[in-house]
Amino acid sequence: MSNVIEICDHEPTWIGHVALSACGRCRRVDWLSQTGPIDHAEAMAAVFGSYDLIGPLDALGAPAPRVLAYSPPTKSKRRHLDALPRHTWLKTGPQLWLSHDGELLLLATTRQLLFDNIIRGA
């Protein structure tokens, strides 16, 4: 049995004026700007705001029973997903997680009001 503690390397990836540090081991995303931490909602809007809502889907293995699926509008926007580990649910805010499969962004929340507001605002 090894007593070695694995330390995560949380190197930020810059996408425009927002940096994200996504760790599959910690299962979280931290958001940064040039001046320091940035609100997750503001950062997600800057990075993924142009994605097209496909709609809600029933989920298996997600932190919520339903998820919202989004499609990148262009190949260059699809590359934003490369900053995140695939097939891993990452906590990005209070009761808010995201994941992807390389093609679609999935967003999950256990707050029904937030889920409804996201759909209504799309």
URVEN-V564411 format. One record per residue. SS is DSSP state (H for helix, E for strand, C for the rest). OMEGA is omega in whole degrees, 0 to 359 (* if undefined). D_CENTER is the distance of its C-alpha to the mean C-alpha in Angstrom with 2 decimals. Layout:
((SS OMEGA D_CENTER) (SS OMEGA D_CENTER))
//
This chain:
((C 182 34.53) (C 176 32.74) (C 181 32.09) (C 177 29.65) (C 178 26.49) (C 180 23.50) (C 180 21.78) (C 177 18.24) (C 184 17.97) (C 178 15.21) (C 179 15.96) (C 173 13.95) (E 181 13.19) (E 173 14.34) (E 186 13.23) (C 181 15.99) (C 181 16.60) (E 174 13.20) (E 174 12.43) (E 177 9.47) (E 183 10.51) (E 182 8.49) (E 178 10.99) (C 180 11.48) (C 179 14.66) (C 181 13.53) (C 179 10.38) (E 176 8.62) (E 172 7.02) (E 184 9.80) (E 182 10.25) (E 170 13.76) (E 179 16.32) (C 184 19.81) (C 179 21.14) (E 181 18.76) (E 180 15.83) (C 179 14.27) (C 184 13.09) (H 181 9.38) (H 178 10.36) (H 181 12.38) (H 180 10.03) (H 178 7.35) (H 180 10.66) (H 185 12.03) (H 187 9.57) (H 185 8.69) (C 180 11.66) (C 179 13.99) (C 181 12.28) (E 177 14.69) (E 174 14.25) (E 177 15.98) (E 178 16.28) (E 178 15.89) (E 170 16.48) (E 187 17.99) (C 170 15.91) (C 178 17.29) (C 178 15.84) (C 178 12.84) (C 180 12.91) (C 182 14.30) (C 178 17.06) (E 178 15.43) (E 173 12.10) (E 180 11.52) (E 180 11.47) (E 178 11.04) (E 176 13.08) (C 182 13.14) (C 182 16.53) (C 177 17.77) (H 180 17.76) (H 177 17.01) (H 178 13.79) (H 179 12.92) (H 176 13.36) (H 180 10.30) (H 180 8.53) (H 178 11.13) (H 182 9.62) (C 174 7.38) (C 180 9.68) (C 172 10.46) (C 179 11.20) (C 176 9.70) (C 182 8.04) (E 177 6.34) (E 183 7.45) (E 179 6.03) (E 179 9.24) (C 180 12.42) (C 180 12.16) (E 181 8.55) (E 173 6.13) (E 178 3.63) (E 175 5.67) (E 178 7.89) (C 183 11.59) (C 180 12.23) (C 184 13.22) (E 173 10.99) (E 177 7.41) (E 181 7.53) (E 181 6.81) (E 173 9.21) (E 176 11.37) (C 179 14.84) (C 183 16.17) (H 180 18.08) (H 177 18.81) (H 178 15.23) (H 180 14.74) (H 180 18.03) (H 178 17.39) (H 180 14.26) (H 181 16.48) (H 182 19.42) (H 183 17.85) (C * 16.75))
//
